[in-house]
Structures are given as C-alpha cells and as structure tokens.
Amino acid sequence: MSQAKPRVGLFVTCLVDMMRPSIGFAAVKLLEEAGCEVEVPRGQTCCGQPAYNSGDRKDTEALARQTIAAFEGFDYLVVPSGSCGAMIKDHYPTLFEKEPDWRARAEALAAKTFELISFLVDQRGLEGVSAALAAKATYHDSCSGLRELGVKAQPRKLLASVEGLELKEMSEPEVCCGFGGTFCVKYPDISNRIVSKKSQDIAASGAELLLAGDLGCLMNMAGKLKREGSKVEARHVAEVLAGMTDDPAIGEERS
C-alpha cells in the first residue's frame, strides 16, 4: 500500500507573487518532484514581517492570525524565503504570549514551517536534482535563512548536482547585502555602502550568476549590479534547481 503524499501549503511571499512568480512555480515543481502534494491557499497574504520590523504590533498580529488560519490544516508550510520562514517559525509564537490558544496554534504552525531548500534536503532527503546549467555561480547566504533557520549547506548540496554548474564562493558569502526589508528604506546610505561591498565580493568571485534563497536580497543586489554596469545575472536558487531559467534574470526587464 502506497504511503500518502504529505500535503504542503506553499507560502508564496509578497515579493514572489508580485515581482517573480516563476520562483513560486519552480518551488511547486521541486516539491512535487520530491513527492509532495502542493496547494497554494487563497487566504494567504503577507507574513507581517514589514509591520513587525516597523513596530506595528497590531497589524502584525492580524496578519499572523490570517496566516495561521490559512496554513494550520497542512502537514507542512514551505516558503521559498528565509526571512518569511523565520518570521513564521521564530517570531509568530512570541506575538501571542498573553493569548494561550493563539500561542499554541502559532507554535504548532512554527513546528512544521520550513524554508524550501532546507525542507527538500532535511525533511524529504533530496540528494540531488536533474537540472543542467553551464555557468559559474556564486551563492549569497541571506541573513535570516542562515542565522535564524540554519540554511547553509543545503543549497550548496543540491547545486553541486546541477550538471555544468561551477560554484565560485565569495570571500564573505555570509555578510549582509544591505537589504534588510525596511532597513534599506530607513537607512539608504548605509544600505548602499553595504551592497557596494557585496557587489565587489561578487565580482571578485569570477561568477557570472548570483544565486540566493531570498528574493528581497536578490533584487537589492541585482539592482546594484545593474547600476554598476555588471553583466552578472541574479536568480533564485529554486529557479536553477528546477531547471527553470528561461525567464529574464532578476532585475532585467521583460521584452
């Protein structure tokens, strides 16, 4: 008797939905190939991180309640973003310290929430992919994915299986890109200095392709690279692993 497929609720994220839907489709493809039944709940909106970082507790709680209600019926919540994943997994339970019922629901959802690539490797036991891409790539470790969720080795493991792809590590892949959600809006000068150093590190790696697991970071770095006249392309790691790199690179206009 065959074992039932785990039901995965895909949290698409605001940026992916509005700016880069192909990442969502790549995530669905990877999850289905890993033996999951994937659904995208219509009740999802924002995870609440921008409001949370800005000190807007009331709206953050409202968004958290909506997300919990939309996803708690699934076996897993999977998100192609370390920052949104960390918001749900690490910060939702702390929002409801004075509401035991909602805290329990938040903790239950947090326990089954995973960043996409770590879910594929750590939960589904994925050893490699069948994608191919002849390119020299470098990988940026996004702050939330790395420091809050422990995403480091997993994307590199799967990228090593992509035929023709050569990974060229930056000297400091774990250093922030300067995006930080609302940080780049509040402190644009500091953010620009940080991403300027990042672009230098990317160039020094000799890579022609920049990869990461967070679209916000990728958009920030891609914008800087483009303004500097760099020919380095930026893509979400899921697009490469799923073999879906036909769309223009992040930061490039569609024809």
Salt bridges, closest charged atoms under 4 A:
GLU39 OE2 - ARG7 NH2 3.03
GLU61 OE2 - ARG57 NE 3.13
GLU61 OE1 - ARG65 NH2 3.72
GLU72 OE2 - ARG105 NH2 2.49
GLU99 OE2 - ARG65 NH2 2.97
GLU107 OE2 - ARG103 NE 2.96
GLU127 OE1 - LYS157 NZ 3.15
ASP141 OD2 - LYS152 NZ 2.84
ASP141 OD1 - ARG156 NH1 2.90
GLU148 OE2 - HIS91 NE2 2.92
GLU166 OE2 - LYS168 NZ 3.80
GLU169 OE2 - ARG156 NE 2.58
GLU174 OE2 - LYS152 NZ 3.04
GLU239 OE2 - ARG20 NH2 2.99
ASP247 OD2 - ARG254 NH2 3.73
